[in-house]
Structures are given as C-alpha cells and as structure tokens.
Amino acid sequence: MQFSDKRSIIRSVIIVSSFLIVILIIWNTYYMFQIFKDEERMKMELWANATEALFSPTDDKALETLNDITNKNTTIPIILTDANGVILNSKNIDSTILDDNIIKDSVRAYGLLEQFKSADNRLTVEYLPGEVQYVYYGNSTVLNVLKYYPIALVLIIVLFGAVVYNFYRATKAGAQNRLWAGMAKETAHQIGTPLSSLLGWIEIMKADNVDETTVTEIQKDVDRLQTIAERFSKIGSEPALETCDIVQETEKSFEYLKTRASKQVEFNFSAPDYPITVMLNPELHSWTVENLVKNAIDAMRGKGKLDVIVEDREKYVKIKVCDSGKGMVKGQFKKVFEPGFTTKKRGWGLGLSLTKRIVEEYHKGKIKVLSSEVGKGTIMQVSFPKQ
C-alpha cells in the first residue's frame, strides 16, 4: 500500500471518528436533559403529594415535614389552579406577573399558564374527596439553560471543524506552493545551461559577420529567455522592488509582444507623456503585461483590436488592457483568477492566477475584470500604488 493511500485511510478514519464523537456527545447531552426533566417531574409529584397531605396532617412533625418539602422548591416555577382553571397560588414566578398570590398581569399570567399546559406539565391534587386542584409547572432555570447546550455544542464543533479544515487547506496549499516554487527554480536553472551556449553562438555569429539584423533579433529572443529564467527564479521568494517608470516598463513589454504577435491584431498604446514612478520588479511586471496581452490575443483568436492604456490617478496608476474578443459572463469575473480555470482547450489556467499573485502579493496592487460583454470584449484593469 502506498503512503498516499495510507494517509487517505487515516484521514477517513479521523473524519468518521470525529462524526461518531459528535453524535455521542449530542446523544449524551439529550440523555442528561431527559434525566433532569424526569427528576423535576418526580420533585413536582412529591410537592403535589405534600400539598395534598397538608390538608389532613397526622401530627405536628408530619406537618413540619410537608411544609419543609413545599418550601424547598426554589427553582421550578409553579401555578396552582382550581378545577375551573382559575389561578389560586404560585411559586417561583416573576413578581411582575404573580406575587403573594395576587395576579398583577392577568394576560401574562394566563399566557404562562397556557404555556405550562401546552407542555403537558400538570399534576392533580385531591385535597378533599371529589375536590381537586391542578399543579402546572415549567422548566427550572437550569433546565432552560441546558436545553440550549446541544445547539451551542454543535456551533462550537462546527467552528472547530472550520478551523481544522482551513488549517488543513492552508497546509496543503503551502506544500503545493513550495512544490511549484521548487519546480520553477529548477526550470530556471535548466534554462540557464542552453542560454549560456546560445550567447556563445551569438558571439561566433558576430565574428563571422552574419547579417546584423538576424543577430540582433536572435539577441532579443535570448534576452527574452533570460528574462523568463529570472521570472521563474523569483517564484517563491520575495522579489526586490525598485523605483521604475511604469510607463516605460509597460511600453517596453508592449512593443516586444507587438512585434511577435499576429499582424491581424491592431495594437494601440496610450499613456501620459511623462514618467510615473512606482515600486516595481521589472521582470515580474513584464510578466504581468505579457499574460494580460496574450490572454487578450487568445480571446480574439489572433484577430481584432487590442488597446493598452496607462492612466495616472491621484493615488494609483491604472493599466487597462482592452480587447475585442469573445468576452465572458459576470459569473466568471472572479473565477478567471482561480488556479486551473481556463476557457481555452489548451493550457493549465495558471496565467491569471500568477498575475494576481504578482500584482497583489508582491506589488500590493489590485487586479480585476473591469467590464466584459459576451461577443464584444473584455477590459482588464491593474492598479499600482504610486510612490
């Protein structure tokens, strides 16, 4: 049996055991509640018998004992009525309702009596042959508190389960992040070897007087590969931020992608004619622009209009990437940033998830789908705090 299978079995056993423990606790609480309830009924039967015997005591000692029994009830609310349901006496009732056998609020008093009747808490006292009175009683304060205990217990267990679940998810996500970070760093390391070789070949091409335009274009692609390697090497570690002109950095990435995209895409770049300084990591910002532009091109299926707009606001600088692609429904506005979510037939759905992490975790900015309409296009917006 593999380790992962054993771990799944252990996890299942823990979950089942937890449910059994919860059921056992709830059942035990219910059982205790019933015991308390039965004990209170026994007390009230004894109280009723004592009240009945008071009318015909055998001697002074018996009378003293019976008085002692009736007076010791200080917790259970009682209403004594005649055979016609008229209130004669009470005990442990709110003094604003009944006090010294005087009804101060008849509506509440008889409402409380009806409440006791509905609970079927009635005992009969026959103090003379054929002459009866009825004792109605309610739950004591302890019993009233105890009946809400299972609800509180369930809420505590639910909250505890939520904490455990969130801790488990965070631990699992942390392990996955470490795995992805390790793979990314290893990828960057592996790319470094052929890059060094390509740089050597470029120098040989220059020495052999190969066409300068060809060498320049190859040099650009090699530089791009170096940028990609640096991006991957930064995953999982806190990147160094520096003061940069976001207009220049955004335009640089935009122009590179423009020259290598389909000629059927109409590119437009709009930005202020002055520098806007923010704290950036140039390589990661380039990755952000690249992901947004490539997603826009994919949404247009390589044909349409793409605008990148840089706007200078009071506290933020906003970058909008507008496309004339297929668009999306509002329900997908947040889902597009979830790992694995993609509307394309190919791809792992990690681009926008990484972009969100770069913008929000590393640069303390914000990214969102500003607007989108099916069949008309989408506007993605990234905001960075100004320096």
C-alpha positions as CSV (number, residue, x, y, z in Angstrom):
1,M,0.0,0.0,0.0
2,Q,1.4,3.4,-1.0
3,F,2.0,6.2,1.5
4,S,-0.7,8.4,-0.1
5,D,-3.3,5.5,0.3
6,K,-2.4,5.1,3.9
7,R,-2.7,8.8,4.5
8,S,-6.2,8.8,2.9
9,I,-7.3,5.9,5.1
10,I,-6.0,7.6,8.2
11,R,-7.8,10.9,7.2
12,S,-11.1,8.9,6.6
13,V,-10.8,7.2,10.0
14,I,-10.3,10.6,11.7
15,I,-13.3,12.1,9.9
16,V,-15.6,9.1,10.8
17,S,-14.3,9.1,14.4
18,S,-15.0,12.8,14.7
19,F,-18.6,12.3,13.5
20,L,-19.1,9.5,15.9
21,I,-17.8,11.6,18.8
22,V,-20.1,14.4,17.9
23,I,-23.1,12.1,17.7
24,L,-22.1,10.5,21.0
25,I,-21.8,14.0,22.7
26,I,-25.2,15.1,21.4
27,W,-26.9,11.9,22.4
28,N,-25.3,12.1,25.9
29,T,-26.5,15.7,26.2
30,Y,-30.0,14.7,25.2
31,Y,-29.9,11.8,27.7
32,M,-28.8,14.1,30.5
33,F,-31.6,16.5,29.6
34,Q,-34.2,13.7,29.9
35,I,-32.8,12.7,33.3
36,F,-33.1,16.3,34.6
37,K,-36.6,16.5,33.2
38,D,-37.7,13.2,34.8
39,E,-36.2,14.3,38.1
40,E,-38.0,17.6,38.0
41,R,-41.3,15.8,37.4
42,M,-40.6,13.5,40.4
43,K,-39.9,16.5,42.5
44,M,-43.2,18.1,41.4
45,E,-45.1,14.9,42.2
46,L,-43.6,14.9,45.6
47,W,-44.5,18.6,46.0
48,A,-48.1,17.9,44.9
49,N,-48.4,15.0,47.3
50,A,-47.1,17.1,50.1
51,T,-49.6,19.9,49.3
52,E,-52.4,17.4,49.3
53,A,-51.3,15.9,52.6
54,L,-51.1,19.4,54.2
55,F,-54.9,19.5,54.4
56,S,-55.0,16.4,56.5
57,P,-51.8,16.1,58.6
58,T,-51.4,13.3,61.0
59,D,-49.3,15.1,63.5
60,D,-47.1,18.2,64.0
61,K,-44.0,16.5,62.9
62,A,-45.6,15.4,59.6
63,L,-46.9,18.9,59.1
64,E,-43.4,20.3,59.6
65,T,-42.0,17.8,57.1
66,L,-44.6,18.6,54.5
67,N,-44.1,22.3,54.9
68,D,-40.4,21.8,54.5
69,I,-40.9,19.9,51.2
70,T,-43.1,22.6,49.7
71,N,-40.8,25.4,50.8
72,K,-37.6,23.8,49.5
73,N,-38.6,24.2,45.9
74,T,-36.9,27.4,44.9
75,T,-36.2,26.8,41.2
76,I,-39.2,25.2,39.5
77,P,-42.0,27.7,38.5
78,I,-45.4,26.5,39.7
79,I,-49.0,27.7,39.2
80,L,-51.8,26.2,41.3
81,T,-55.4,26.4,39.9
82,D,-58.8,25.2,40.9
83,A,-60.8,22.7,38.8
84,N,-62.0,25.5,36.6
85,G,-58.5,26.8,35.7
86,V,-58.6,29.9,38.0
87,I,-55.2,30.7,39.4
88,L,-55.1,30.2,43.2
89,N,-51.4,30.2,44.1
90,S,-48.0,30.4,42.5
91,K,-44.3,29.9,43.3
92,N,-41.0,31.0,41.7
93,I,-42.9,33.2,39.2
94,D,-41.8,36.6,38.1
95,S,-43.0,39.1,40.7
96,T,-44.3,41.4,37.9
97,I,-46.7,38.7,36.9
98,L,-47.8,36.9,40.1
99,D,-46.8,38.0,43.7
100,D,-48.2,36.9,47.0
101,N,-51.0,35.1,45.2
102,I,-52.0,38.4,43.6
103,I,-52.3,38.5,39.8
104,K,-50.5,41.6,38.7
105,D,-50.7,41.0,34.9
106,S,-53.5,38.7,34.0
107,V,-52.6,38.5,30.3
108,R,-49.1,37.3,31.0
109,A,-50.1,35.2,34.0
110,Y,-52.7,33.2,32.0
111,G,-50.4,33.2,29.0
112,L,-47.7,31.5,31.2
113,L,-50.4,29.0,32.4
114,E,-51.2,28.1,28.8
115,Q,-47.5,27.6,28.1
116,F,-47.3,25.1,31.0
117,K,-50.5,23.4,29.8
118,S,-49.1,23.0,26.3
119,A,-46.0,21.3,27.7
120,D,-48.4,18.8,29.4
121,N,-46.8,19.5,32.8
122,R,-49.9,19.0,35.0
123,L,-50.4,17.2,38.3
124,T,-53.7,16.7,40.2
125,V,-54.1,17.5,43.9
126,E,-57.2,15.9,45.5
127,Y,-57.4,17.7,48.9
128,L,-61.0,16.5,49.7
129,P,-63.0,13.7,48.1
130,G,-64.2,15.0,44.8
131,E,-62.5,18.3,45.3
132,V,-59.4,18.8,43.0
133,Q,-56.8,21.4,42.2
134,Y,-54.2,21.3,39.4
135,V,-50.5,22.0,39.7
136,Y,-48.9,23.3,36.5
137,Y,-45.1,23.7,36.3
138,G,-42.4,24.8,33.9
139,N,-38.8,24.1,33.4
140,S,-36.3,25.3,36.0
141,T,-33.6,27.8,35.1
142,V,-31.0,25.0,34.9
143,L,-33.2,23.0,32.5
144,N,-33.9,26.1,30.3
145,V,-30.2,26.7,30.0
146,L,-29.4,23.1,29.4
147,K,-31.8,22.7,26.5
148,Y,-29.7,25.2,24.5
149,Y,-26.5,23.4,25.3
150,P,-26.6,21.0,22.3
151,I,-27.0,23.9,19.9
152,A,-24.0,25.7,21.5
153,L,-22.1,22.5,21.4
154,V,-22.9,21.9,17.7
155,L,-21.8,25.5,16.9
156,I,-18.5,25.1,18.7
157,I,-17.9,21.8,16.9
158,V,-18.7,23.4,13.5
159,L,-16.4,26.3,14.3
160,F,-13.7,23.9,15.4
161,G,-14.2,21.9,12.2
162,A,-13.9,25.0,10.1
163,V,-10.7,26.0,11.8
164,V,-9.2,22.5,11.3
165,Y,-10.4,22.5,7.6
166,N,-8.9,25.9,6.9
167,F,-5.6,24.8,8.6
168,Y,-5.6,21.7,6.5
169,R,-6.2,23.7,3.3
170,A,-3.6,26.2,4.2
171,T,-1.1,23.4,4.9
172,K,-1.9,21.7,1.7
173,A,-1.7,25.0,-0.3
174,G,1.6,25.7,1.4
175,A,3.0,22.4,0.3
176,Q,1.8,22.9,-3.2
177,N,3.3,26.4,-3.4
178,R,6.6,25.0,-2.2
179,L,6.4,22.3,-4.9
180,W,5.6,24.8,-7.6
181,A,8.3,27.2,-6.4
182,G,10.9,24.3,-6.4
183,M,9.8,23.3,-9.9
184,A,10.0,26.9,-11.1
185,K,13.5,27.4,-9.7
186,E,14.7,24.1,-11.2
187,T,13.2,25.2,-14.6
188,A,15.2,28.5,-14.4
189,H,18.3,26.5,-13.6
190,Q,17.8,24.2,-16.5
191,I,17.2,27.0,-18.9
192,G,20.5,28.6,-17.8
193,T,22.6,26.0,-19.5
194,P,21.4,26.3,-23.1
195,L,21.2,30.1,-22.7
196,S,24.9,30.2,-22.0
197,S,25.5,28.2,-25.1
198,L,23.3,30.5,-27.2
199,L,25.2,33.5,-26.0
200,G,28.4,31.9,-27.2
201,W,26.9,31.1,-30.6
202,I,25.8,34.8,-30.9
203,E,29.3,35.9,-30.4
204,I,30.5,33.4,-33.1
205,M,27.9,34.7,-35.5
206,K,29.1,38.3,-34.9
207,A,32.7,37.2,-35.5
208,D,31.6,35.5,-38.8
209,N,29.9,38.7,-39.9
210,V,26.4,37.2,-40.1
211,D,23.7,39.6,-41.1
212,E,23.4,42.1,-38.3
213,T,19.6,42.2,-38.3
214,T,19.5,38.4,-37.8
215,V,21.9,38.6,-35.0
216,T,20.0,41.4,-33.3
217,E,16.7,39.5,-33.5
218,I,18.3,36.4,-32.0
219,Q,19.9,38.5,-29.3
220,K,16.4,39.9,-28.4
221,D,15.0,36.4,-28.1
222,V,17.9,35.2,-26.0
223,D,17.5,38.3,-23.7
224,R,13.8,37.3,-23.5
225,L,14.7,33.8,-22.4
226,Q,17.0,35.3,-19.8
227,T,14.1,37.4,-18.5
228,I,11.9,34.3,-18.4
229,A,14.5,32.5,-16.4
230,E,14.8,35.4,-14.0
231,R,11.0,35.3,-13.6
232,F,10.9,31.7,-12.6
233,S,13.8,32.1,-10.3
234,K,11.9,34.7,-8.3
235,I,8.8,32.5,-7.7
236,G,8.5,31.5,-4.0
237,S,10.8,34.3,-2.8
238,E,10.2,38.0,-2.1
239,P,11.3,39.9,-5.2
240,A,13.3,43.1,-5.0
241,L,11.3,46.2,-5.9
242,E,12.9,49.3,-7.3
243,T,11.7,52.7,-8.4
244,C,10.7,52.5,-12.0
245,D,8.9,54.5,-14.6
246,I,5.8,52.3,-15.1
247,V,5.0,53.9,-18.5
248,Q,8.4,53.0,-19.9
249,E,8.4,49.4,-18.5
250,T,4.8,48.8,-19.8
251,E,5.6,50.2,-23.2
252,K,8.8,48.1,-23.5
253,S,6.8,44.9,-22.9
254,F,4.0,46.0,-25.1
255,E,6.4,46.7,-28.1
256,Y,8.1,43.3,-27.7
257,L,4.8,41.5,-27.8
258,K,3.5,43.6,-30.7
259,T,6.4,42.7,-33.0
260,R,5.8,39.0,-32.3
261,A,2.0,38.8,-32.5
262,S,-0.3,38.2,-35.4
263,K,-0.4,41.1,-37.9
264,Q,-4.2,40.8,-37.8
265,V,-4.2,42.3,-34.4
266,E,-4.4,46.1,-34.2
267,F,-2.3,47.3,-31.3
268,N,-2.7,50.7,-29.6
269,F,-0.8,52.1,-26.7
270,S,-1.9,55.2,-24.8
271,A,-0.1,56.7,-21.8
272,P,0.9,60.1,-20.3
273,D,3.9,61.8,-21.9
274,Y,5.7,62.0,-18.6
275,P,7.2,59.3,-16.3
276,I,5.2,57.8,-13.4
277,T,7.3,56.3,-10.8
278,V,6.1,53.2,-8.7
279,M,7.9,50.5,-6.8
280,L,8.2,47.6,-9.3
281,N,10.1,44.5,-10.1
282,P,10.7,45.0,-13.9
283,E,10.8,41.3,-14.7
284,L,7.6,40.4,-12.9
285,H,5.8,43.5,-14.2
286,S,6.8,42.4,-17.7
287,W,5.3,39.0,-17.0
288,T,2.0,40.7,-15.9
289,V,1.7,42.7,-19.1
290,E,2.6,39.7,-21.1
291,N,0.0,37.5,-19.5
292,L,-2.7,40.1,-19.9
293,V,-1.8,40.8,-23.6
294,K,-1.5,37.2,-24.5
295,N,-4.9,36.4,-22.9
296,A,-6.5,39.2,-24.8
297,I,-5.0,37.9,-28.1
298,D,-6.2,34.4,-27.3
299,A,-9.7,35.8,-26.6
300,M,-9.7,37.4,-30.0
301,R,-8.4,34.3,-31.7
302,G,-5.5,36.3,-33.1
303,K,-7.6,38.9,-34.8
304,G,-9.1,42.1,-33.5
305,K,-8.3,45.3,-31.7
306,L,-6.1,45.5,-28.5
307,D,-5.6,48.7,-26.5
308,V,-3.2,49.1,-23.6
309,I,-4.0,52.3,-21.6
310,V,-2.0,53.8,-18.8
311,E,-3.9,56.2,-16.6
312,D,-2.4,58.5,-13.9
313,R,-4.7,58.9,-10.9
314,E,-4.2,60.7,-7.6
315,K,-3.1,57.7,-5.6
316,Y,-2.9,54.9,-8.2
317,V,-1.7,54.3,-11.7
318,K,-4.1,52.1,-13.6
319,I,-3.2,49.9,-16.6
320,K,-6.2,48.8,-18.8
321,V,-5.9,46.0,-21.3
322,C,-8.9,46.2,-23.7
323,D,-9.7,43.5,-26.3
324,S,-12.5,42.9,-28.8
325,G,-12.6,39.2,-28.1
326,K,-15.4,36.8,-27.1
327,G,-15.9,38.3,-23.6
328,M,-17.3,36.5,-20.6
329,V,-20.3,36.4,-18.3
330,K,-20.2,38.2,-15.0
331,G,-20.1,35.0,-13.0
332,Q,-16.6,34.3,-14.4
333,F,-15.1,37.7,-13.3
334,K,-13.6,36.2,-10.2
335,K,-13.2,32.7,-11.4
336,V,-10.7,33.7,-14.1
337,F,-8.1,34.3,-11.3
338,E,-8.5,30.8,-9.8
339,P,-5.7,28.3,-10.5
340,G,-6.8,25.8,-13.2
341,F,-9.7,27.9,-14.5
342,T,-9.5,28.3,-18.3
343,T,-11.9,28.7,-21.2
344,K,-9.3,27.5,-23.7
345,K,-8.9,24.0,-25.0
346,R,-5.2,24.1,-24.2
347,G,-3.4,25.4,-21.1
348,W,-3.4,24.9,-17.4
349,G,-5.2,28.1,-16.4
350,L,-2.2,29.4,-14.3
351,G,-1.5,32.7,-16.2
352,L,-4.0,35.0,-14.5
353,S,-3.5,33.2,-11.1
354,L,0.2,34.0,-11.2
355,T,-0.6,37.5,-12.5
356,K,-2.9,38.1,-9.5
357,R,-0.2,37.0,-7.1
358,I,2.4,39.2,-8.7
359,V,0.2,42.3,-8.6
360,E,-1.5,41.9,-5.2
361,E,1.1,40.0,-3.1
362,Y,4.4,41.3,-4.5
363,H,3.4,44.8,-5.6
364,K,0.4,45.5,-3.2
365,G,-1.7,46.4,-6.1
366,K,-5.1,45.3,-7.4
367,I,-6.3,43.4,-10.5
368,K,-9.8,42.8,-11.7
369,V,-12.1,42.3,-14.7
370,L,-13.3,45.9,-15.1
371,S,-16.0,45.0,-17.6
372,S,-16.8,42.4,-20.1
373,E,-19.6,41.6,-22.5
374,V,-20.1,38.3,-24.4
375,G,-19.2,38.8,-28.1
376,K,-17.9,42.3,-27.6
377,G,-14.7,42.1,-25.5
378,T,-13.2,42.5,-22.1
379,I,-11.3,45.2,-20.1
380,M,-8.8,44.0,-17.5
381,Q,-7.5,46.6,-15.1
382,V,-4.4,46.6,-12.9
383,S,-3.8,49.3,-10.3
384,F,-0.4,50.0,-8.6
385,P,0.1,52.4,-5.7
386,K,2.1,55.4,-6.7
387,Q,5.4,56.1,-4.9
